[in-house]
Amino acid sequence: MPVDQKTIDALREAIDEEYRSRATYRSVIDAFGPVRPFVNILEAETRHADALLSLFECFGVEPPQDKWAGKVRAPTTLVEACRAAVQGEIENAAMYDRLLNQISDPEARKVMQRLREASLERHLPAFRRCLQRETGAD
């Protein structure tokens, strides 16, 4: 199925961000053990990347390679990891807001909208709870 260059560029940016998030959360698990919500959201990030990869396949476009695997350092503390994850999910949702304005393909829009909602409605609240739990804040 033919697709315009703006959509391809948006998909490339989105998958790169999903790869980065996945590598970041994996580094936290490597440093601090299988802590929640990082273990759950790591699995979700893999599903997100898979959803984007299916769009690349559908459009007959070669996806970029994961340049982040094994190259992201974990923050020094779990509190810092939770804080960084909160900020990362906010930035992830903002990226999808911007990308959604650049693409016209309905299937790509649907997938990106779902990924945006996952960041805002599930991942962000989970990481905020993590930060509250680790800092003892209400």
CNS distance restraints for C-alpha pairs under 8 A (distance, minus, plus):
assign (resid   1 and name CA) (resid  58 and name CA) 6.66 0.50 0.50
assign (resid   1 and name CA) (resid  59 and name CA) 5.08 0.50 0.50
assign (resid   1 and name CA) (resid  60 and name CA) 7.11 0.50 0.50
assign (resid   2 and name CA) (resid  59 and name CA) 6.14 0.50 0.50
assign (resid   3 and name CA) (resid   7 and name CA) 6.72 0.50 0.50
assign (resid   3 and name CA) (resid   8 and name CA) 7.19 0.50 0.50
assign (resid   3 and name CA) (resid  59 and name CA) 6.44 0.50 0.50
assign (resid   3 and name CA) (resid 105 and name CA) 7.30 0.50 0.50
assign (resid   4 and name CA) (resid   8 and name CA) 6.59 0.50 0.50
assign (resid   5 and name CA) (resid   9 and name CA) 6.05 0.50 0.50
assign (resid   6 and name CA) (resid  10 and name CA) 6.08 0.50 0.50
assign (resid   6 and name CA) (resid 102 and name CA) 6.28 0.50 0.50
assign (resid   6 and name CA) (resid 103 and name CA) 6.16 0.50 0.50
assign (resid   7 and name CA) (resid  11 and name CA) 6.11 0.50 0.50
assign (resid   7 and name CA) (resid 102 and name CA) 6.92 0.50 0.50
assign (resid   7 and name CA) (resid 103 and name CA) 4.94 0.50 0.50
assign (resid   7 and name CA) (resid 104 and name CA) 7.23 0.50 0.50
assign (resid   7 and name CA) (resid 105 and name CA) 7.23 0.50 0.50
assign (resid   7 and name CA) (resid 108 and name CA) 7.68 0.50 0.50
assign (resid   8 and name CA) (resid  12 and name CA) 6.19 0.50 0.50
assign (resid   8 and name CA) (resid  61 and name CA) 7.87 0.50 0.50
assign (resid   9 and name CA) (resid  13 and name CA) 6.28 0.50 0.50
assign (resid  10 and name CA) (resid  14 and name CA) 6.08 0.50 0.50
assign (resid  10 and name CA) (resid  99 and name CA) 5.75 0.50 0.50
assign (resid  10 and name CA) (resid 102 and name CA) 7.32 0.50 0.50
assign (resid  10 and name CA) (resid 103 and name CA) 7.32 0.50 0.50
assign (resid  11 and name CA) (resid  15 and name CA) 6.07 0.50 0.50
assign (resid  11 and name CA) (resid  52 and name CA) 6.89 0.50 0.50
assign (resid  11 and name CA) (resid  56 and name CA) 7.72 0.50 0.50
assign (resid  12 and name CA) (resid  16 and name CA) 6.13 0.50 0.50
assign (resid  12 and name CA) (resid  63 and name CA) 6.88 0.50 0.50
assign (resid  12 and name CA) (resid  64 and name CA) 6.61 0.50 0.50
assign (resid  13 and name CA) (resid  17 and name CA) 6.29 0.50 0.50
assign (resid  14 and name CA) (resid  18 and name CA) 6.26 0.50 0.50
assign (resid  14 and name CA) (resid  52 and name CA) 7.80 0.50 0.50
assign (resid  14 and name CA) (resid  95 and name CA) 7.81 0.50 0.50
assign (resid  14 and name CA) (resid  96 and name CA) 7.52 0.50 0.50
assign (resid  15 and name CA) (resid  19 and name CA) 6.04 0.50 0.50
assign (resid  15 and name CA) (resid  49 and name CA) 5.89 0.50 0.50
assign (resid  15 and name CA) (resid  52 and name CA) 6.35 0.50 0.50
assign (resid  15 and name CA) (resid  53 and name CA) 7.75 0.50 0.50
assign (resid  15 and name CA) (resid  64 and name CA) 7.90 0.50 0.50
assign (resid  16 and name CA) (resid  20 and name CA) 6.17 0.50 0.50
assign (resid  16 and name CA) (resid  64 and name CA) 7.55 0.50 0.50
assign (resid  16 and name CA) (resid  66 and name CA) 6.96 0.50 0.50
assign (resid  16 and name CA) (resid  67 and name CA) 7.95 0.50 0.50
assign (resid  17 and name CA) (resid  21 and name CA) 6.12 0.50 0.50
assign (resid  17 and name CA) (resid  92 and name CA) 7.49 0.50 0.50
assign (resid  18 and name CA) (resid  22 and name CA) 6.09 0.50 0.50
assign (resid  18 and name CA) (resid  45 and name CA) 6.10 0.50 0.50
assign (resid  18 and name CA) (resid  46 and name CA) 7.80 0.50 0.50
assign (resid  18 and name CA) (resid  48 and name CA) 6.81 0.50 0.50
assign (resid  18 and name CA) (resid  49 and name CA) 5.84 0.50 0.50
assign (resid  19 and name CA) (resid  23 and name CA) 6.18 0.50 0.50
assign (resid  19 and name CA) (resid  45 and name CA) 7.66 0.50 0.50
assign (resid  19 and name CA) (resid  49 and name CA) 6.89 0.50 0.50
assign (resid  19 and name CA) (resid  66 and name CA) 5.96 0.50 0.50
assign (resid  19 and name CA) (resid  67 and name CA) 7.71 0.50 0.50
assign (resid  19 and name CA) (resid  68 and name CA) 6.25 0.50 0.50
assign (resid  19 and name CA) (resid  69 and name CA) 7.37 0.50 0.50
assign (resid  20 and name CA) (resid  24 and name CA) 6.08 0.50 0.50
assign (resid  20 and name CA) (resid  68 and name CA) 5.44 0.50 0.50
assign (resid  20 and name CA) (resid  69 and name CA) 7.62 0.50 0.50
assign (resid  20 and name CA) (resid  72 and name CA) 7.89 0.50 0.50
assign (resid  21 and name CA) (resid  25 and name CA) 6.17 0.50 0.50
assign (resid  21 and name CA) (resid  45 and name CA) 6.97 0.50 0.50
assign (resid  21 and name CA) (resid  88 and name CA) 7.80 0.50 0.50
assign (resid  22 and name CA) (resid  26 and name CA) 6.08 0.50 0.50
assign (resid  22 and name CA) (resid  42 and name CA) 5.62 0.50 0.50
assign (resid  22 and name CA) (resid  45 and name CA) 5.52 0.50 0.50
assign (resid  22 and name CA) (resid  46 and name CA) 6.78 0.50 0.50
assign (resid  22 and name CA) (resid  69 and name CA) 7.97 0.50 0.50
assign (resid  23 and name CA) (resid  27 and name CA) 6.13 0.50 0.50
assign (resid  23 and name CA) (resid  68 and name CA) 5.92 0.50 0.50
assign (resid  23 and name CA) (resid  69 and name CA) 5.20 0.50 0.50
assign (resid  23 and name CA) (resid  70 and name CA) 6.50 0.50 0.50
assign (resid  23 and name CA) (resid  71 and name CA) 7.37 0.50 0.50
assign (resid  23 and name CA) (resid  72 and name CA) 6.12 0.50 0.50
assign (resid  24 and name CA) (resid  28 and name CA) 6.46 0.50 0.50
assign (resid  24 and name CA) (resid  72 and name CA) 5.63 0.50 0.50
assign (resid  24 and name CA) (resid  73 and name CA) 7.11 0.50 0.50
assign (resid  24 and name CA) (resid  74 and name CA) 6.70 0.50 0.50
assign (resid  25 and name CA) (resid  29 and name CA) 6.37 0.50 0.50
assign (resid  25 and name CA) (resid  38 and name CA) 5.75 0.50 0.50
assign (resid  25 and name CA) (resid  39 and name CA) 7.62 0.50 0.50
assign (resid  25 and name CA) (resid  41 and name CA) 7.69 0.50 0.50
assign (resid  25 and name CA) (resid  42 and name CA) 5.87 0.50 0.50
assign (resid  26 and name CA) (resid  30 and name CA) 6.12 0.50 0.50
assign (resid  26 and name CA) (resid  38 and name CA) 7.71 0.50 0.50
assign (resid  26 and name CA) (resid  39 and name CA) 7.89 0.50 0.50
assign (resid  26 and name CA) (resid  42 and name CA) 6.63 0.50 0.50
assign (resid  27 and name CA) (resid  31 and name CA) 6.13 0.50 0.50
assign (resid  27 and name CA) (resid  70 and name CA) 7.53 0.50 0.50
assign (resid  27 and name CA) (resid  72 and name CA) 6.41 0.50 0.50
assign (resid  27 and name CA) (resid  73 and name CA) 6.05 0.50 0.50
assign (resid  27 and name CA) (resid  74 and name CA) 5.07 0.50 0.50
assign (resid  28 and name CA) (resid  32 and name CA) 5.92 0.50 0.50
assign (resid  28 and name CA) (resid  33 and name CA) 7.51 0.50 0.50
assign (resid  28 and name CA) (resid  38 and name CA) 7.33 0.50 0.50
assign (resid  28 and name CA) (resid  73 and name CA) 7.95 0.50 0.50
assign (resid  28 and name CA) (resid  74 and name CA) 5.02 0.50 0.50
assign (resid  28 and name CA) (resid  75 and name CA) 7.29 0.50 0.50
assign (resid  28 and name CA) (resid  78 and name CA) 7.76 0.50 0.50
assign (resid  28 and name CA) (resid  81 and name CA) 6.90 0.50 0.50
assign (resid  29 and name CA) (resid  33 and name CA) 4.69 0.50 0.50
assign (resid  29 and name CA) (resid  34 and name CA) 5.23 0.50 0.50
assign (resid  29 and name CA) (resid  35 and name CA) 6.47 0.50 0.50
assign (resid  29 and name CA) (resid  38 and name CA) 6.78 0.50 0.50
assign (resid  29 and name CA) (resid  39 and name CA) 6.95 0.50 0.50
assign (resid  30 and name CA) (resid  34 and name CA) 7.79 0.50 0.50
assign (resid  31 and name CA) (resid  74 and name CA) 6.57 0.50 0.50
assign (resid  32 and name CA) (resid  78 and name CA) 7.18 0.50 0.50
assign (resid  34 and name CA) (resid  38 and name CA) 7.29 0.50 0.50
assign (resid  34 and name CA) (resid  39 and name CA) 5.76 0.50 0.50
assign (resid  35 and name CA) (resid  39 and name CA) 6.13 0.50 0.50
assign (resid  36 and name CA) (resid  40 and name CA) 6.58 0.50 0.50
assign (resid  36 and name CA) (resid 130 and name CA) 7.61 0.50 0.50
assign (resid  37 and name CA) (resid  41 and name CA) 6.06 0.50 0.50
assign (resid  37 and name CA) (resid 126 and name CA) 6.28 0.50 0.50
assign (resid  37 and name CA) (resid 127 and name CA) 6.75 0.50 0.50
assign (resid  37 and name CA) (resid 130 and name CA) 7.04 0.50 0.50
assign (resid  38 and name CA) (resid  42 and name CA) 5.82 0.50 0.50
assign (resid  39 and name CA) (resid  43 and name CA) 6.65 0.50 0.50
assign (resid  40 and name CA) (resid  44 and name CA) 6.54 0.50 0.50
assign (resid  41 and name CA) (resid  45 and name CA) 6.06 0.50 0.50
assign (resid  41 and name CA) (resid 123 and name CA) 6.82 0.50 0.50
assign (resid  42 and name CA) (resid  46 and name CA) 6.45 0.50 0.50
assign (resid  43 and name CA) (resid  47 and name CA) 6.47 0.50 0.50
assign (resid  44 and name CA) (resid  48 and name CA) 6.16 0.50 0.50
assign (resid  45 and name CA) (resid  49 and name CA) 6.18 0.50 0.50
assign (resid  46 and name CA) (resid  50 and name CA) 6.17 0.50 0.50
assign (resid  47 and name CA) (resid  51 and name CA) 6.17 0.50 0.50
assign (resid  48 and name CA) (resid  52 and name CA) 6.40 0.50 0.50
assign (resid  48 and name CA) (resid 115 and name CA) 6.66 0.50 0.50
assign (resid  49 and name CA) (resid  53 and name CA) 6.04 0.50 0.50
assign (resid  50 and name CA) (resid  54 and name CA) 6.16 0.50 0.50
assign (resid  51 and name CA) (resid  55 and name CA) 6.72 0.50 0.50
assign (resid  51 and name CA) (resid 111 and name CA) 7.07 0.50 0.50
assign (resid  52 and name CA) (resid  56 and name CA) 6.54 0.50 0.50
assign (resid  52 and name CA) (resid 111 and name CA) 7.45 0.50 0.50
assign (resid  53 and name CA) (resid  57 and name CA) 6.28 0.50 0.50
assign (resid  53 and name CA) (resid  63 and name CA) 6.81 0.50 0.50
assign (resid  54 and name CA) (resid  58 and name CA) 6.04 0.50 0.50
assign (resid  55 and name CA) (resid  59 and name CA) 6.09 0.50 0.50
assign (resid  55 and name CA) (resid 108 and name CA) 6.86 0.50 0.50
assign (resid  56 and name CA) (resid  60 and name CA) 6.00 0.50 0.50
assign (resid  56 and name CA) (resid  61 and name CA) 5.05 0.50 0.50
assign (resid  56 and name CA) (resid  62 and name CA) 6.40 0.50 0.50
assign (resid  56 and name CA) (resid  63 and name CA) 5.99 0.50 0.50
assign (resid  57 and name CA) (resid  61 and name CA) 6.17 0.50 0.50
assign (resid  57 and name CA) (resid  62 and name CA) 7.39 0.50 0.50
assign (resid  67 and name CA) (resid  71 and name CA) 7.88 0.50 0.50
assign (resid  68 and name CA) (resid  72 and name CA) 6.56 0.50 0.50
assign (resid  74 and name CA) (resid  81 and name CA) 7.05 0.50 0.50
assign (resid  75 and name CA) (resid  80 and name CA) 5.82 0.50 0.50
assign (resid  75 and name CA) (resid  81 and name CA) 5.38 0.50 0.50
assign (resid  76 and name CA) (resid  80 and name CA) 6.75 0.50 0.50
assign (resid  76 and name CA) (resid  81 and name CA) 7.65 0.50 0.50
assign (resid  77 and name CA) (resid  81 and name CA) 6.31 0.50 0.50
assign (resid  78 and name CA) (resid  82 and name CA) 6.13 0.50 0.50
assign (resid  78 and name CA) (resid 134 and name CA) 7.30 0.50 0.50
assign (resid  79 and name CA) (resid  83 and name CA) 6.14 0.50 0.50
assign (resid  79 and name CA) (resid 131 and name CA) 6.04 0.50 0.50
assign (resid  79 and name CA) (resid 134 and name CA) 5.76 0.50 0.50
assign (resid  79 and name CA) (resid 135 and name CA) 6.73 0.50 0.50
assign (resid  80 and name CA) (resid  84 and name CA) 5.97 0.50 0.50
assign (resid  81 and name CA) (resid  85 and name CA) 6.03 0.50 0.50
assign (resid  82 and name CA) (resid  86 and name CA) 6.24 0.50 0.50
assign (resid  82 and name CA) (resid 127 and name CA) 5.71 0.50 0.50
assign (resid  82 and name CA) (resid 128 and name CA) 7.25 0.50 0.50
assign (resid  82 and name CA) (resid 130 and name CA) 5.96 0.50 0.50
assign (resid  82 and name CA) (resid 131 and name CA) 5.17 0.50 0.50
assign (resid  83 and name CA) (resid  87 and name CA) 6.49 0.50 0.50
assign (resid  83 and name CA) (resid 127 and name CA) 7.59 0.50 0.50
assign (resid  83 and name CA) (resid 128 and name CA) 7.73 0.50 0.50
assign (resid  83 and name CA) (resid 131 and name CA) 6.17 0.50 0.50
assign (resid  84 and name CA) (resid  88 and name CA) 5.97 0.50 0.50
assign (resid  85 and name CA) (resid  89 and name CA) 6.09 0.50 0.50
assign (resid  85 and name CA) (resid 124 and name CA) 7.81 0.50 0.50
assign (resid  85 and name CA) (resid 127 and name CA) 6.27 0.50 0.50
assign (resid  86 and name CA) (resid  90 and name CA) 6.39 0.50 0.50
assign (resid  86 and name CA) (resid 124 and name CA) 5.67 0.50 0.50
assign (resid  86 and name CA) (resid 127 and name CA) 5.51 0.50 0.50
assign (resid  86 and name CA) (resid 128 and name CA) 6.18 0.50 0.50
assign (resid  87 and name CA) (resid  91 and name CA) 6.21 0.50 0.50
assign (resid  88 and name CA) (resid  92 and name CA) 5.99 0.50 0.50
assign (resid  89 and name CA) (resid  93 and name CA) 6.19 0.50 0.50
assign (resid  89 and name CA) (resid 119 and name CA) 5.55 0.50 0.50
assign (resid  89 and name CA) (resid 120 and name CA) 7.02 0.50 0.50
assign (resid  89 and name CA) (resid 123 and name CA) 6.81 0.50 0.50
assign (resid  89 and name CA) (resid 124 and name CA) 5.68 0.50 0.50
assign (resid  90 and name CA) (resid  94 and name CA) 6.33 0.50 0.50
assign (resid  90 and name CA) (resid 119 and name CA) 7.43 0.50 0.50
assign (resid  90 and name CA) (resid 120 and name CA) 7.12 0.50 0.50
assign (resid  90 and name CA) (resid 124 and name CA) 7.07 0.50 0.50
assign (resid  91 and name CA) (resid  95 and name CA) 6.10 0.50 0.50
assign (resid  92 and name CA) (resid  96 and name CA) 6.40 0.50 0.50
assign (resid  92 and name CA) (resid 116 and name CA) 7.26 0.50 0.50
assign (resid  92 and name CA) (resid 119 and name CA) 6.87 0.50 0.50
assign (resid  93 and name CA) (resid  97 and name CA) 6.23 0.50 0.50
assign (resid  93 and name CA) (resid 116 and name CA) 4.97 0.50 0.50
assign (resid  93 and name CA) (resid 117 and name CA) 7.57 0.50 0.50
assign (resid  93 and name CA) (resid 119 and name CA) 5.97 0.50 0.50
assign (resid  93 and name CA) (resid 120 and name CA) 6.40 0.50 0.50
assign (resid  94 and name CA) (resid  98 and name CA) 6.29 0.50 0.50
assign (resid  95 and name CA) (resid  99 and name CA) 6.09 0.50 0.50
assign (resid  96 and name CA) (resid 100 and name CA) 5.82 0.50 0.50
assign (resid  96 and name CA) (resid 112 and name CA) 6.42 0.50 0.50
assign (resid  96 and name CA) (resid 113 and name CA) 7.28 0.50 0.50
assign (resid  96 and name CA) (resid 115 and name CA) 7.80 0.50 0.50
assign (resid  96 and name CA) (resid 116 and name CA) 5.73 0.50 0.50
assign (resid  97 and name CA) (resid 101 and name CA) 6.78 0.50 0.50
assign (resid  97 and name CA) (resid 116 and name CA) 7.48 0.50 0.50
assign (resid  98 and name CA) (resid 102 and name CA) 7.00 0.50 0.50
assign (resid  99 and name CA) (resid 103 and name CA) 6.70 0.50 0.50
assign (resid 100 and name CA) (resid 109 and name CA) 6.14 0.50 0.50
assign (resid 100 and name CA) (resid 112 and name CA) 7.01 0.50 0.50
assign (resid 100 and name CA) (resid 113 and name CA) 7.45 0.50 0.50
assign (resid 103 and name CA) (resid 108 and name CA) 7.57 0.50 0.50
assign (resid 103 and name CA) (resid 109 and name CA) 6.82 0.50 0.50
assign (resid 104 and name CA) (resid 108 and name CA) 7.88 0.50 0.50
assign (resid 104 and name CA) (resid 109 and name CA) 7.03 0.50 0.50
assign (resid 105 and name CA) (resid 109 and name CA) 6.14 0.50 0.50
assign (resid 106 and name CA) (resid 110 and name CA) 6.09 0.50 0.50
assign (resid 107 and name CA) (resid 111 and name CA) 6.27 0.50 0.50
assign (resid 108 and name CA) (resid 112 and name CA) 6.13 0.50 0.50
assign (resid 109 and name CA) (resid 113 and name CA) 5.94 0.50 0.50
assign (resid 110 and name CA) (resid 114 and name CA) 6.30 0.50 0.50
assign (resid 111 and name CA) (resid 115 and name CA) 6.31 0.50 0.50
assign (resid 112 and name CA) (resid 116 and name CA) 6.07 0.50 0.50
assign (resid 113 and name CA) (resid 117 and name CA) 6.17 0.50 0.50
assign (resid 114 and name CA) (resid 118 and name CA) 6.18 0.50 0.50
assign (resid 115 and name CA) (resid 119 and name CA) 6.37 0.50 0.50
assign (resid 116 and name CA) (resid 120 and name CA) 6.36 0.50 0.50
assign (resid 117 and name CA) (resid 121 and name CA) 5.56 0.50 0.50
assign (resid 117 and name CA) (resid 122 and name CA) 7.61 0.50 0.50
assign (resid 118 and name CA) (resid 122 and name CA) 5.20 0.50 0.50
assign (resid 118 and name CA) (resid 123 and name CA) 6.22 0.50 0.50
assign (resid 119 and name CA) (resid 123 and name CA) 4.83 0.50 0.50
assign (resid 119 and name CA) (resid 124 and name CA) 5.79 0.50 0.50
assign (resid 120 and name CA) (resid 124 and name CA) 5.32 0.50 0.50
assign (resid 120 and name CA) (resid 125 and name CA) 7.35 0.50 0.50
assign (resid 121 and name CA) (resid 125 and name CA) 6.58 0.50 0.50
assign (resid 122 and name CA) (resid 126 and name CA) 6.21 0.50 0.50
assign (resid 123 and name CA) (resid 127 and name CA) 6.18 0.50 0.50
assign (resid 124 and name CA) (resid 128 and name CA) 6.12 0.50 0.50
assign (resid 125 and name CA) (resid 129 and name CA) 6.18 0.50 0.50
assign (resid 126 and name CA) (resid 130 and name CA) 6.24 0.50 0.50
assign (resid 127 and name CA) (resid 131 and name CA) 6.18 0.50 0.50
assign (resid 128 and name CA) (resid 132 and name CA) 6.22 0.50 0.50
assign (resid 129 and name CA) (resid 133 and name CA) 5.99 0.50 0.50
assign (resid 130 and name CA) (resid 134 and name CA) 6.07 0.50 0.50
assign (resid 131 and name CA) (resid 135 and name CA) 6.00 0.50 0.50
assign (resid 132 and name CA) (resid 136 and name CA) 5.52 0.50 0.50
assign (resid 132 and name CA) (resid 137 and name CA) 4.92 0.50 0.50
assign (resid 132 and name CA) (resid 138 and name CA) 6.31 0.50 0.50
assign (resid 133 and name CA) (resid 137 and name CA) 7.01 0.50 0.50
